[in-house]
Amino acid sequence: MEKDLDPQETAEWLESLEAVRRSAGSERADYLLRRLATSSRPINTVPTAEEPPYPGDLALEERISAYDRWNAAVMITRGSKHGLGGHLATYASAAWLYEVGFNHFFNGEHDQIYFQGHASPGIYARAFLEGRLSEAQLDLFRREPEGGLPSYPHPRSMPDFWQFPTVSMGLGPLNAVYQARFNRYLHDRGIKDTSRSHVWAFLGDGEMDEPESTAALTLAAREGLDNLTFVINCNLQRLDGPVRGNTSIVQELESVFRGAGWHVVKALWGHEWDGLLGSDELVSRLAQVPDGQFQTFAASTGGYIREHLFQGLDVPYSDEELRRVVGGSRAGHEPRKVYAAYRRALGNKGAPTVVLVQTVKGWMLGSGIEARNANHQMKKLTQDEFRVLRDRLGLPVPDEALEGELPPYAHPGPDSPEARYAAGRRAALGGAVPRRTVVAKPLPEPGERAFRALEKGSTQPVATTMALVRLVKDLMKDPETGRRWVPIVPDEARTFGMESLFPTAKIYSPLGQRYESVDRELLLAYKEATDGQLLIEGITEAGSMASFAATASSYATHGEPMIPFYIFYAMFGFQRTGDQMWALADQLGRGFLVGATAGRTTMTGEGLQHADGHSQLLASANPACVAYDPAFAYEVGAIVRDGLRRMYGTTPEDVFYYLTVYNEPLPQPAMPEGVEEGILRGIYRYKEGGGQAHLLASGTAIHWALEAQRMLQEDYGLGVDVWSVTSWSELRRDAMTSSGVPYLRQALAGAEGPVIAVSDWMRAVPDQIRPWIDQPWTSLGTDGFGLSGTRESVRRHFGVDPRSIADAVFKAVEEQARH
């Protein structure tokens, strides 16, 4: 209990609130308390008198910023000739937020910076001034087929430049939190000293509407991530209008972040407001002005502002001065204010910090764009608008250069004071930013012992989920690579049989374990530790995927290849967090995604929202995803071993693996000789039966196919071959890209009978390979919604049980015979 420093004052306030409650009711008293808790004075956290000395050459930095503003606008306008356009207004409002960072904060060796996606033209412009990009490259903005620059931060398109994809709004802030947490994880486990690293996330106030943007705020505070700073550009506008037309986004965000346990630094007003904010009445009025109205003030005359904001107040400013101050004097447009806010943010310890910076969207681009609702859709400036911009920026661009069809780029020259200063600042801060660096550091192949255990098979029924978990557990013991495995689980480790890792690998927590576990006397007790290896993320697939992305790209962000193994309910993977998986592909992440308890009929009793019959189809659409649906434990082993070689070997590939495994315990056969190539390429003949028909099955469905094979032989004397299809999508990719005979056709060469495909997926999954099957084709699957019931009853319902399969084969053979 906190000590009451003034009991008498406390008693007086309580008496006043009690009087309100008696006279106006408890709802009124609750309202007043909520207003007090969620309101704050709309003033800068760091007043002008407390600002630290500015450490740089401000005149030169203003010149650099002017060039960057100009070239960002020119690049977009020139692109509009091709109908490509771009976004002018975001960077225009946020330019100083980045320039101050480039000149004084962003460390090229240690920091990770999540740039706001729509501000990418300004980041390209800065790289142009530094000599990292050419004029020709700027002219190919949004023209990637010609070798140009991508529209937004896309590491896959520019693998030496961008580190993080951020334009799928909401994923940047979420991933930034887990990146900062992963940095601590590496440090606490002794893999890398990340004590000097800092994560910066530059966000838009409208972006904070996305639920992912605020999903992990309490995690960041709970784990004390003072290596993390959010910078939210509060220009008060979304893509089509005000962020909060009738309230205040700054006050809302301050309440949200403070409530989540973050430090909050506000940088709202420029220095010209100093002569106005001494009035408590004005500050009180500003707290009541909704953002929609303040946006109107930013585009209004001084007379309008005086009448609607300053009425009755003694204001020593002319109408023109009021128009300039209220219309545009924002802390985000003044480097001293931005520097002071950043310095205060980095000085805060024990919790993450958010910097709320107020700006004007489209700042400096002229009255037709500044603070206008439509400015996000404005893709170019006119010649007259460029002249105005040139004059405001004070750049040496002659009038005749603006008379042509396209405005010119401007560069002070590689030996100019501006270029030398920019280069010097980056050199002092550890090199270029943004920059993505990959240091070759292949991992040795693990020993054979763990894989041999799966190759031997088991007469004891074992689910493929359990087989994979056992394999990973054994691989984590490897003396060379074991410590680099990072198992990630959204709360249900026991569901997947991973509780045996608790006492050995332990669960990561920067706080250690401050309590006695209720199951501490059990052999497999829950155990947290500061150097724990497992990431048990709680009930959050989004957070788990963010952890996966940070781990999967560690080879580039930290020069330390790590092996993430994220296991989840298959239904809650690609369906629920597919956007993050596309961002993972963009970020060139590597690792193993595991859809456990897969299949539409294999999860007994769970029903519609737990029955995954389509994630293999969704996975097939991701170009970086290598998706497999193994049937047997030995197939699991072969696929994992190949994944380790492809992703972590001497010539690593920028892919990630997706394996679907099942919770149905079944006998596991030994690995036949000579099948490894077929396993990896997607198909092999598992059991011959006469070749009158060919059953192609994946995952758990191979057991139904084998039973159907037996029934057909015993009941009808029909000999059928059973093939294991480990990857429908890899067969399709090979067939689409093969210059010769696709592997699928090579495998089925000589197979003349009809082909019947069956899986625990919707029929569109096996139908991927239909164009390359020369024989009569039938596919069976689990189209529709999942159902609660026994496995047998649900499989009968979908027509994929052994009897239904046998009937389909018999019918296909009869039809072929008739023709």
C-alpha positions in Angstrom: 0.0 0.0 0.0 1.4 3.4 -1.0 2.0 5.9 1.7 -0.4 8.8 1.7 1.8 11.9 1.7 -1.1 14.3 2.4 -4.0 12.6 4.3 -5.8 15.8 4.8 -5.9 16.6 1.1 -7.0 13.1 0.4 -9.8 13.4 2.8 -11.0 16.6 1.2 -11.0 15.0 -2.3 -12.8 12.0 -1.1 -15.4 14.2 0.7 -15.9 16.2 -2.6 -16.4 13.0 -4.6 -18.8 11.6 -2.0 -20.8 14.9 -2.3 -21.0 14.4 -6.1 -22.1 10.8 -5.6 -24.8 11.8 -3.2 -26.1 14.8 -5.2 -25.7 13.5 -8.8 -25.4 9.7 -8.4 -22.6 7.2 -8.6 -22.5 7.3 -12.4 -21.5 10.9 -12.3 -18.8 10.2 -9.8 -17.5 7.3 -11.9 -17.5 9.6 -15.0 -15.4 12.2 -13.2 -12.9 9.5 -12.1 -12.7 8.0 -15.6 -12.0 11.5 -17.1 -9.3 12.1 -14.5 -7.7 8.7 -15.3 -7.8 9.1 -19.1 -7.1 12.8 -19.4 -3.9 14.7 -19.2 -2.6 18.1 -19.9 -1.8 18.4 -23.7 1.7 19.8 -23.2 5.1 18.6 -24.1 6.8 16.2 -21.7 10.1 18.1 -22.1 9.4 21.9 -22.0 11.7 24.2 -24.0 13.6 25.3 -20.9 14.6 21.6 -20.2 15.6 20.6 -23.7 19.2 19.3 -23.9 21.7 21.1 -26.1 21.3 20.0 -29.7 24.5 18.0 -30.6 24.6 18.5 -34.4 25.1 21.2 -37.0 21.4 22.2 -37.3 21.9 24.3 -40.3 23.4 21.4 -42.3 20.8 19.0 -41.0 18.1 21.3 -42.2 19.7 21.4 -45.7 19.9 17.6 -45.7 16.3 17.3 -44.7 15.3 19.8 -47.5 17.0 17.6 -50.1 15.3 14.5 -48.8 11.9 16.2 -48.8 12.4 17.4 -52.3 13.7 14.1 -53.7 10.9 12.1 -52.1 8.3 14.3 -53.7 10.1 14.2 -57.1 10.4 10.5 -57.1 6.7 10.0 -56.5 5.7 12.6 -59.0 7.9 11.2 -61.7 6.5 7.8 -61.0 3.0 9.1 -61.5 3.8 9.5 -65.2 3.5 5.7 -65.4 0.4 5.6 -63.3 2.3 4.3 -60.3 2.3 7.2 -57.9 3.2 6.7 -54.2 2.5 8.5 -50.9 3.6 12.1 -50.5 2.0 13.1 -47.2 3.3 10.5 -44.7 7.0 11.2 -45.1 6.3 14.9 -45.4 4.8 14.9 -41.9 7.4 12.6 -40.4 10.6 13.8 -42.1 12.3 15.1 -38.9 11.3 12.0 -36.9 13.6 10.1 -39.2 16.3 12.7 -39.9 17.0 13.2 -36.2 17.2 9.4 -35.9 19.6 9.1 -38.8 21.9 11.9 -37.5 21.9 11.1 -33.8 20.3 7.8 -32.7 20.0 4.9 -35.2 23.0 2.6 -34.6 23.8 0.6 -37.7 25.5 -2.2 -35.9 23.1 -2.8 -33.0 19.7 -1.3 -33.6 16.7 -2.6 -35.4 14.4 0.0 -37.0 10.8 -0.6 -38.2 10.2 2.1 -40.7 6.6 3.2 -41.3 5.8 1.6 -44.7 4.2 4.7 -46.3 7.3 6.8 -45.5 9.6 4.7 -47.7 10.1 7.4 -50.3 11.8 9.6 -47.7 14.1 6.7 -46.7 15.0 6.1 -50.3 15.7 9.9 -50.6 18.0 9.8 -47.6 19.9 6.8 -49.1 20.2 8.7 -52.4 21.8 11.7 -50.6 24.2 9.3 -48.9 25.2 7.8 -52.3 23.6 4.4 -51.6 21.0 4.7 -54.3 21.3 6.3 -57.7 19.1 8.6 -59.6 18.3 5.8 -62.0 17.1 3.6 -59.1 14.9 6.4 -57.8 13.4 6.8 -61.3 12.4 3.1 -61.1 10.4 3.5 -57.9 7.6 1.0 -57.9 9.0 -0.6 -61.2 10.4 -3.8 -59.9 10.2 -5.8 -63.2 12.8 -3.3 -64.5 15.0 -3.7 -61.5 13.6 -0.8 -59.5 12.7 0.0 -55.9 9.8 -1.7 -54.2 6.9 0.5 -53.1 7.4 -0.3 -49.4 9.9 -1.9 -47.1 10.3 -5.3 -48.6 13.4 -7.3 -47.6 12.8 -10.0 -50.2 12.9 -7.3 -53.0 15.9 -5.5 -51.5 17.7 -8.1 -49.4 20.7 -5.8 -48.7 18.6 -2.8 -47.7 15.4 -3.4 -45.8 15.3 -5.5 -42.6 11.6 -5.6 -41.8 8.4 -5.5 -43.9 6.0 -3.1 -42.2 3.3 -1.9 -44.6 0.8 -4.5 -43.5 -0.3 -2.2 -40.8 -0.3 -3.5 -37.3 2.4 -6.1 -37.9 5.2 -3.6 -37.4 4.4 -2.7 -33.8 3.6 -6.4 -32.9 6.8 -7.7 -34.4 8.9 -4.9 -32.9 7.8 -5.9 -29.4 8.7 -9.5 -30.0 12.0 -8.5 -31.7 13.0 -6.5 -28.6 12.0 -9.5 -26.4 14.0 -11.9 -28.7 17.0 -9.6 -28.3 16.8 -10.1 -24.6 16.3 -13.8 -25.0 19.5 -14.1 -27.0 21.3 -12.2 -24.3 19.9 -14.1 -21.4 20.7 -17.4 -23.0 24.3 -16.4 -23.6 24.1 -16.6 -27.4 24.9 -13.0 -28.1 25.5 -9.8 -26.1 22.6 -7.6 -27.2 22.8 -5.2 -24.3 23.5 -2.2 -26.7 20.7 -3.0 -29.2 17.6 -0.9 -29.4 14.4 -1.5 -31.3 12.6 1.5 -32.8 9.2 1.2 -34.3 7.8 4.2 -36.3 4.0 4.0 -36.5 1.1 6.0 -37.6 -1.7 7.1 -35.3 -4.3 5.5 -37.6 -2.3 2.3 -37.6 -3.0 2.0 -33.9 -6.6 1.0 -34.8 -5.3 -2.4 -35.8 -5.7 -4.9 -33.0 -2.2 -6.2 -33.5 -0.7 -2.8 -32.9 -1.6 -2.9 -29.2 -1.8 -6.7 -28.7 1.6 -7.1 -27.0 1.9 -3.8 -25.0 1.5 -5.5 -21.7 4.1 -8.2 -22.6 6.6 -5.4 -23.3 5.9 -3.7 -20.0 5.7 -7.0 -18.0 9.2 -8.0 -19.3 10.6 -4.5 -18.8 11.7 -4.0 -22.4 13.4 -0.7 -22.1 15.3 -1.6 -25.3 12.1 -0.7 -27.2 10.7 2.7 -28.3 7.6 3.3 -30.3 7.4 6.6 -32.1 3.8 7.3 -33.2 3.4 10.1 -35.7 0.2 11.8 -34.6 -0.7 13.8 -37.7 -4.4 13.1 -36.7 -5.3 11.7 -40.1 -6.0 8.2 -41.4 -6.1 7.4 -45.1 -9.5 9.1 -45.7 -10.1 11.4 -42.8 -9.4 12.2 -39.1 -8.2 9.4 -36.9 -10.4 10.5 -34.1 -12.7 13.2 -35.4 -14.7 13.6 -32.2 -12.1 12.9 -29.6 -8.3 13.1 -29.2 -6.0 10.3 -30.4 -3.1 11.6 -28.4 -5.1 11.5 -25.1 -6.4 8.0 -26.1 -3.0 6.6 -26.8 -1.5 8.1 -23.7 -4.2 6.4 -21.7 -3.7 3.1 -23.4 0.1 3.0 -23.1 0.2 4.3 -19.5 -2.4 1.7 -18.6 -0.3 -1.0 -20.2 2.7 0.1 -18.1 4.7 2.1 -20.7 6.6 5.4 -20.2 4.9 8.1 -22.3 6.8 11.0 -23.8 4.7 13.7 -25.6 6.2 16.1 -28.1 3.2 18.0 -29.4 3.8 21.8 -29.8 6.6 23.7 -31.5 8.5 26.4 -29.7 6.2 29.2 -31.0 3.5 27.8 -28.7 5.6 28.8 -25.7 4.1 32.2 -25.6 0.6 30.7 -25.5 0.7 27.7 -23.3 1.3 29.7 -20.1 -2.5 30.2 -20.1 -4.2 27.4 -18.1 -7.4 28.3 -19.8 -6.0 27.7 -23.3 -4.4 24.4 -22.2 -7.8 23.4 -20.8 -9.5 24.3 -24.1 -6.9 22.4 -26.1 -7.7 19.3 -24.0 -11.3 19.6 -25.1 -10.7 20.3 -28.8 -11.5 17.1 -30.9 -9.0 16.1 -33.5 -11.4 16.8 -36.4 -11.6 20.4 -35.3 -7.9 20.8 -34.7 -7.3 19.5 -38.3 -9.6 22.3 -39.4 -7.5 24.8 -37.5 -4.4 23.6 -39.3 -6.0 24.6 -42.6 -7.8 27.8 -41.5 -7.2 31.5 -41.4 -6.0 33.3 -38.3 -9.3 35.0 -37.9 -11.1 31.7 -37.8 -8.7 30.3 -35.2 -9.0 33.4 -33.0 -12.7 33.2 -33.0 -13.0 29.5 -32.4 -10.0 28.8 -30.1 -8.9 32.0 -28.5 -12.2 33.8 -28.0 -12.0 35.9 -24.8 -8.2 35.3 -24.3 -5.5 37.9 -24.5 -3.3 36.7 -27.4 -0.3 38.8 -28.4 -0.3 37.4 -31.9 -1.6 38.7 -35.2 -4.0 36.7 -37.3 -1.2 35.8 -39.6 1.0 34.6 -36.7 -1.9 32.6 -35.3 -2.4 31.0 -38.7 1.3 30.0 -38.8 1.6 28.9 -35.1 -1.7 27.0 -34.8 -1.6 25.8 -38.4 1.8 24.4 -38.4 4.0 24.8 -35.3 4.3 21.2 -34.2 7.0 19.5 -32.2 7.4 16.9 -34.9 8.6 19.6 -37.4 11.3 20.9 -35.1 14.5 18.8 -34.7 15.3 20.2 -31.2 11.9 19.0 -29.9 12.3 15.6 -31.6 15.8 15.2 -30.2 14.7 16.1 -26.7 11.9 13.6 -26.9 14.1 10.8 -28.1 16.8 11.6 -25.5 14.1 11.4 -22.7 12.8 8.1 -24.2 16.2 6.5 -24.1 16.8 7.8 -20.5 13.7 5.9 -19.3 14.5 2.6 -17.7 12.6 -0.4 -16.6 9.8 -0.3 -19.2 9.3 0.5 -22.9 8.6 4.0 -24.0 6.2 5.5 -26.5 6.9 8.9 -28.0 3.7 10.6 -29.2 4.7 13.2 -31.7 2.2 15.7 -33.2 2.7 16.7 -36.9 0.7 18.0 -39.8 0.1 15.4 -42.6 1.5 16.7 -45.9 3.7 19.3 -44.1 5.6 21.7 -46.5 3.7 20.4 -49.5 1.4 23.4 -49.8 -2.1 24.4 -48.8 -3.7 22.1 -51.2 -2.2 19.1 -49.5 -1.4 20.0 -45.9 -4.0 18.6 -43.4 -6.4 17.7 -46.2 -8.5 14.6 -45.9 -7.5 13.5 -49.4 -3.8 14.0 -49.1 -3.1 10.2 -48.8 -4.4 9.8 -52.3 -2.4 12.7 -53.8 0.3 11.2 -55.9 2.1 14.2 -57.5 2.7 17.9 -57.3 2.2 20.4 -60.0 4.9 22.7 -61.4 3.6 25.6 -59.3 3.5 23.4 -56.2 7.1 22.4 -56.8 8.1 26.0 -57.1 6.5 26.8 -53.7 8.2 23.8 -52.2 11.6 24.8 -53.6 11.2 28.3 -52.1 10.1 27.0 -48.7 13.1 24.5 -48.7 15.5 27.1 -50.1 17.0 24.7 -52.6 19.1 25.8 -55.6 16.7 24.5 -58.3 16.4 27.0 -61.2 13.0 27.9 -62.6 13.8 26.5 -66.0 14.4 23.1 -64.5 10.8 23.1 -63.4 9.4 23.9 -66.8 9.8 20.4 -68.2 7.4 17.6 -68.0 9.2 16.0 -65.0 10.7 17.8 -62.0 14.5 17.2 -61.5 16.2 15.5 -58.6 18.5 17.6 -56.5 21.8 16.5 -54.9 24.4 18.8 -53.4 27.2 16.6 -54.7 29.2 13.8 -53.2 31.9 16.1 -51.8 29.4 18.8 -50.5 29.2 19.7 -46.8 25.8 18.0 -46.7 27.0 14.7 -48.1 30.1 14.6 -46.0 28.1 15.4 -42.8 25.5 12.7 -43.5 28.3 10.2 -44.1 30.2 11.2 -41.0 27.1 10.9 -38.8 26.4 7.4 -40.1 30.0 6.4 -39.7 29.9 7.5 -36.1 26.7 5.5 -35.5 27.9 2.2 -36.9 27.2 2.5 -40.6 24.2 2.7 -43.0 20.6 2.4 -42.0 18.5 0.7 -43.1 20.8 -2.2 -44.0 20.4 -5.9 -44.0 23.6 -7.9 -43.6 23.9 -11.7 -43.8 27.1 -13.2 -42.5 27.6 -16.8 -43.7 27.5 -19.0 -40.7 26.3 -22.5 -41.7 25.3 -24.9 -39.0 26.8 -28.4 -38.9 24.4 -31.2 -39.6 23.2 -33.0 -36.5 24.1 -36.5 -35.8 22.3 -39.5 -37.3 21.1 -41.0 -34.0 17.9 -38.9 -33.7 16.8 -39.7 -37.2 17.6 -43.4 -37.0 15.1 -43.8 -34.2 12.3 -42.7 -36.6 13.7 -44.8 -39.5 13.4 -47.9 -37.4 9.7 -47.5 -36.9 7.6 -48.6 -34.0 5.0 -51.3 -33.4 3.7 -49.2 -30.5 1.1 -46.8 -31.9 2.6 -43.3 -32.2 1.0 -40.1 -33.6 3.2 -38.2 -36.1 2.8 -35.1 -33.8 4.5 -37.1 -31.0 7.2 -38.4 -33.4 8.1 -34.9 -34.5 8.2 -33.7 -30.9 10.5 -36.5 -29.9 12.8 -35.8 -32.8 13.1 -32.1 -31.9 13.7 -33.1 -28.3 16.6 -35.3 -29.4 17.9 -32.7 -31.8 18.0 -30.1 -28.9 20.5 -32.4 -27.2 22.9 -32.1 -30.2 26.2 -30.6 -28.8 26.7 -28.4 -31.9 23.2 -27.1 -32.8 21.0 -28.1 -29.9 21.1 -24.7 -28.2 20.0 -23.0 -31.3 16.5 -24.7 -31.4 13.8 -22.3 -30.2 10.5 -24.2 -29.5 7.6 -21.8 -29.6 4.2 -22.9 -28.3 1.0 -20.9 -27.8 0.2 -22.3 -24.3 -0.6 -25.9 -25.2 2.7 -27.6 -24.8 1.1 -30.5 -22.9 -1.4 -31.0 -25.8 1.6 -31.7 -28.1 3.5 -33.9 -25.6 6.2 -31.3 -24.9 6.0 -31.2 -21.1 9.1 -33.3 -20.9 11.0 -30.2 -22.0 9.9 -28.2 -19.0 12.5 -29.5 -16.5 15.4 -29.7 -18.9 15.1 -27.0 -21.5 13.0 -24.8 -19.2 10.6 -22.0 -20.2 12.1 -18.6 -20.9 11.2 -15.7 -18.5 13.4 -12.7 -17.9 12.0 -12.7 -14.3 13.0 -16.3 -13.7 10.5 -18.1 -11.5 9.3 -16.1 -8.5 6.8 -18.7 -7.2 6.7 -22.3 -6.3 5.0 -24.3 -9.0 1.9 -26.1 -8.0 3.3 -29.3 -9.7 6.8 -28.8 -8.4 6.9 -32.3 -6.9 6.2 -33.9 -10.2 8.9 -35.1 -12.6 7.6 -32.9 -15.4 6.9 -29.8 -13.4 6.4 -26.4 -14.9 9.8 -24.6 -14.8 10.6 -21.0 -15.8 14.1 -19.6 -16.0 16.0 -16.6 -17.2 18.0 -18.8 -19.6 15.1 -21.0 -20.5 14.9 -22.3 -24.1 11.2 -22.7 -24.7 9.0 -19.7 -25.6 5.5 -20.5 -24.1 3.7 -17.5 -25.5 0.3 -17.8 -23.9 -2.9 -17.9 -25.9 -1.7 -15.8 -28.8 -1.0 -17.2 -32.2 -0.2 -13.7 -33.4 2.4 -13.3 -30.7 3.8 -16.7 -31.4 4.2 -15.8 -35.1 5.9 -12.6 -34.1 8.4 -14.6 -32.0 8.8 -16.9 -34.9 9.6 -14.1 -37.3 12.2 -12.6 -34.9 13.9 -16.0 -34.4 13.6 -17.0 -38.1 15.5 -13.9 -39.2 18.1 -13.9 -36.5 20.7 -15.0 -39.0 20.4 -11.6 -40.6 19.5 -9.3 -37.7 22.1 -10.7 -35.4 24.4 -12.9 -37.5 23.2 -15.9 -35.3 21.2 -18.6 -37.1 18.5 -19.9 -34.8 16.1 -22.7 -35.5 12.5 -21.8 -34.6 10.1 -24.6 -34.2 6.6 -23.2 -33.8 3.9 -25.9 -33.2 0.3 -25.0 -33.1 -3.2 -26.2 -33.7 -3.2 -26.5 -37.5 -6.6 -24.7 -37.8 -5.1 -21.6 -36.1 -2.1 -21.2 -38.3 -2.3 -20.1 -41.9 -6.0 -19.3 -41.4 -5.6 -17.1 -38.4 -2.2 -15.5 -38.9 -1.6 -15.9 -42.6 -0.8 -12.2 -43.0 2.2 -12.7 -40.7 3.3 -15.7 -42.6 3.4 -13.6 -45.8 5.4 -11.0 -43.9 7.7 -13.8 -42.7 8.3 -14.8 -46.3 9.0 -11.1 -47.1 11.5 -11.0 -44.2 13.3 -14.1 -45.6 12.6 -16.0 -42.4 13.8 -19.6 -42.0 12.4 -22.3 -39.6 9.8 -24.9 -39.1 6.1 -24.2 -38.8 4.2 -27.2 -37.5 0.4 -27.6 -37.9 -0.3 -30.2 -35.3 -3.6 -32.0 -34.8 -4.1 -31.5 -38.5 -6.8 -32.8 -40.8 -10.5 -32.3 -40.9 -11.5 -35.7 -39.4 -8.6 -36.5 -37.1 -9.5 -34.2 -34.2 -12.1 -36.3 -32.5 -15.1 -34.4 -31.1 -13.8 -30.8 -31.6 -15.8 -29.8 -34.6 -16.0 -26.9 -37.1 -13.5 -24.4 -35.7 -10.9 -26.9 -34.8 -11.0 -29.1 -37.9 -8.3 -28.0 -40.4 -8.9 -29.3 -43.8 -7.5 -26.5 -45.8 -4.2 -25.1 -44.3 -2.2 -27.1 -46.9 -4.0 -25.2 -49.6 -3.3 -21.9 -48.0 0.3 -22.9 -47.5 0.7 -23.8 -51.2 -0.1 -20.1 -52.1 3.0 -18.8 -50.2 6.0 -19.0 -52.5 8.5 -19.2 -49.7 6.7 -22.1 -47.9 7.8 -25.6 -48.4 4.8 -27.6 -47.3 4.7 -31.3 -46.4 2.0 -33.7 -45.2 4.0 -36.7 -43.9 2.2 -40.0 -43.2 4.9 -41.8 -41.2 7.5 -40.9 -38.6 10.4 -41.7 -40.9 9.0 -39.3 -43.5 9.0 -36.6 -40.7 12.6 -37.3 -40.0 13.7 -37.1 -43.6 11.9 -33.9 -44.2 13.3 -32.2 -41.0 16.8 -33.3 -41.9 16.4 -31.9 -45.4 14.9 -28.7 -44.0 18.0 -28.2 -41.8 20.3 -28.7 -44.8 18.3 -26.3 -47.1 17.8 -23.6 -44.5 21.0 -23.8 -42.4 23.6 -25.6 -44.6 26.5 -24.2 -46.6 24.1 -22.7 -49.3 21.1 -21.7 -47.2 17.8 -20.9 -48.9 15.3 -18.3 -47.9 12.4 -20.6 -47.3 10.5 -21.9 -44.3 8.9 -25.4 -43.8 5.3 -26.2 -43.0 4.6 -29.7 -41.7 1.2 -31.0 -40.9 1.2 -33.8 -38.3 -1.7 -35.7 -36.7 -2.8 -36.7 -33.2 -4.0 -40.2 -34.1 -1.7 -42.9 -32.6 -0.9 -45.5 -35.3 1.9 -48.1 -35.8 4.9 -46.6 -37.5 6.6 -48.8 -40.1 10.3 -48.9 -40.7 11.7 -46.8 -43.6 11.9 -48.8 -46.8 15.0 -48.6 -48.8 15.4 -46.1 -51.6 12.5 -43.8 -50.8 14.3 -40.7 -49.5 14.3 -38.9 -52.8 10.6 -39.6 -53.3 9.8 -38.3 -49.7 11.6 -35.0 -50.4 10.3 -34.5 -53.9 6.7 -35.4 -53.0 5.7 -38.9 -54.0 6.9 -42.6 -53.9 5.3 -46.0 -54.2 4.8 -47.2 -50.6 3.1 -50.6 -51.2 2.6 -52.4 -54.5 -0.6 -54.4 -55.0 -0.9 -55.2 -58.7 -1.2 -51.8 -60.4 -4.8 -52.1 -61.6 -5.4 -48.8 -59.9 -3.3 -46.3 -57.9 -4.2 -44.8 -54.6 -2.3 -41.6 -53.9 -2.6 -40.6 -50.2 -1.1 -38.1 -47.8 -0.8 -37.8 -44.1 -3.0 -40.0 -42.0 -5.1 -40.9 -45.0 -2.6 -43.4 -46.1 -3.8 -45.7 -43.4 -7.3 -45.6 -44.9 -5.8 -46.2 -48.4 -4.0 -49.3 -47.1 -7.1 -50.7 -45.5 -9.0 -50.0 -48.8 -6.2 -51.8 -50.7 -6.7 -54.9 -48.4 -10.5 -54.8 -48.9 -10.2 -54.5 -52.7 -7.9 -57.5 -52.9 -9.9 -59.7 -50.5 -13.4 -58.7 -51.7 -12.8 -58.2 -55.5 -9.4 -59.6 -56.3 -8.4 -56.1 -57.4 -4.8 -55.3 -57.1 -4.1 -51.7 -56.2 -0.8 -49.8 -55.5 -0.6 -47.3 -52.6 1.5 -44.2 -53.0 2.6 -41.9 -50.3 2.3 -38.3 -51.4 4.3 -36.2 -48.9 3.7 -32.9 -50.7 1.0 -32.1 -53.2 2.2 -28.5 -53.5 5.9 -29.4 -54.1 4.9 -31.8 -56.9 2.9 -29.0 -58.5 5.8 -26.5 -58.2 8.2 -29.0 -59.7 5.8 -29.7 -62.6 5.2 -26.0 -63.3 8.9 -25.1 -63.4 10.4 -28.3 -64.8 12.0 -27.9 -68.3 11.9 -31.7 -68.7 9.7 -34.4 -67.5 8.2 -33.4 -64.1 9.1 -35.7 -61.2 5.4 -36.7 -60.8 5.3 -38.1 -64.3 8.6 -39.9 -63.8 7.3 -41.5 -60.6 4.0 -42.6 -62.3 5.6 -43.8 -65.5 4.1 -47.1 -66.5 1.2 -46.8 -64.1 -1.7 -47.3 -66.4 -4.7 -47.8 -64.1 -6.9 -45.0 -62.8 -5.6 -42.7 -60.1 -7.6 -42.0 -57.0 -6.3 -39.3 -54.6 -7.4 -39.2 -51.0 -6.4 -37.0 -48.0 -7.8 -35.4 -44.9 -8.0 -32.2 -46.8 -10.4 -30.6 -49.2 -10.2 -32.0 -52.7 -8.5 -28.8 -54.0 -5.3 -29.9 -52.2 -4.7 -33.1 -54.3 -6.3 -31.5 -57.3 -3.2 -29.3 -57.5 -1.5 -32.1 -59.4 -4.4 -33.0 -61.7 -3.0 -31.4 -64.9 0.0 -33.7 -64.8 -1.8 -37.0 -64.3 -2.3 -38.8 -67.6 -4.6 -41.5 -66.2 -8.3 -41.2 -65.3 -8.5 -39.1 -62.1 -10.7 -39.1 -59.0 -10.1 -37.1 -55.9 -11.7 -37.7 -52.5 -11.5 -35.2 -49.7 -13.2 -33.4 -46.8 -14.8 -30.4 -48.4 -17.1 -28.5 -46.2 -17.1 -27.7 -42.5 -15.7 -29.9 -39.8 -18.0 -31.9 -37.6 -17.9 -33.2 -34.0 -17.9 -37.0 -33.9 -15.8 -40.1 -33.8 -13.1 -40.3 -36.5 -14.9 -43.2 -38.1 -18.3 -41.5 -38.3 -16.9 -38.2 -39.6 -14.8 -40.0 -42.3 -17.9 -41.9 -43.4 -19.7 -38.6 -43.7 -17.1 -37.1 -45.9 -16.7 -40.3 -47.9 -13.0 -40.9 -47.1 -13.3 -44.0 -44.9 -11.8 -47.2 -46.3 -15.1 -48.5 -47.6 -15.8 -45.3 -49.5 -12.3 -45.3 -50.9 -12.6 -48.9 -52.1 -16.0 -48.1 -53.7 -14.4 -45.1 -55.6 -11.5 -47.3 -56.8 -13.8 -50.1 -58.0 -16.0 -47.5 -59.8 -13.0 -45.9 -61.5 -11.6 -49.3 -62.7 -15.1 -50.2 -64.1 -15.4 -46.9 -65.9 -11.9 -47.3 -67.4 -12.8 -50.8 -68.5 -15.9 -49.6 -70.3 -13.9 -47.0 -72.2 
